[in-house]
């Protein structure tokens, strides 16, 4: 009987703790994780993209794009740090996560075309477009071709799209072509770990490994082939909106010389470098990244 009473007491304690307000609270007691809603959008070419949205529908718009092998979960550590007065969209690119997985169509232009259609269909204007790694190359093309949606551009862990044989990019991309389905856990784990210098929480790392395992081999093949094709530096000069580069000084893929090339070729650009930080700096330093993003938006109004 004493054991039963002790169990009941323990159960009541757990229930009472569960009913307490979560430590991550938003406006009016709403949990921050509940501020995100998941939605789908079907584009004219038939591709359906999954995305999440949070914040005031009439607030300043931020659109977030993730890197290769990721999804909208790439910004899980950032969402709670963005005020609810902002309207935030995070899109899962084709071939990733819960978006459609076509057999082909993974050039940077294909991805960018999807994002331009997304902006058109939702009638988004005065957008701050943010892209990490692969998403940064997609964001570059969106900015180059934009017809009035963007006010600002933020490139995280980006480069100029001009590769040299034997570069760090080659080392990262070469395994993509050899992948077969199902994508091995060991590949997903090692790939995600290679992008990190400063430790991230275990729950977040395992989430991102799981997202990588959702990506079919055909998508990895297409991304590798796309990123192996050089871009023209002249195209960067077509970017007319204020641009912020955020880069980790321990980035194992893109280096300081890549940032200097971007600084020389994008007309209205500035750089923030993060010491002791790797390629996935918004994973590693979400507080600093969110603060820099909001400061950039406010200073360039």
Secondary structure, 3 states (H helix, E strand, C coil): CHHHHHHHHHHHHHHHHHHCCCCCECHHHCEHHHHCEEEEEECCCCCEEEEEEECCCCCCEEEEECCCCCCHHHHHHHHCCCCCCCEEEEECCCCCCCCCCCCCCCCHHHHHHHHHHHHHHCCCCCEEEEEECHHHHHHHHHHHHCCCCEEEEEEECCCCCCCCCCCHHHHHHHHHHHCCCCCCHHHHHHHHHHCCCCCCCHHHHHHHHHHHHCCCHHHHHHHHHHHCCCCCHHHHCCCCCEEEEEEECCCCCCCHHHHHHHHHHCCCEEEEEECCCCCCHHHHCHHHHHHHHHHHHHHCC
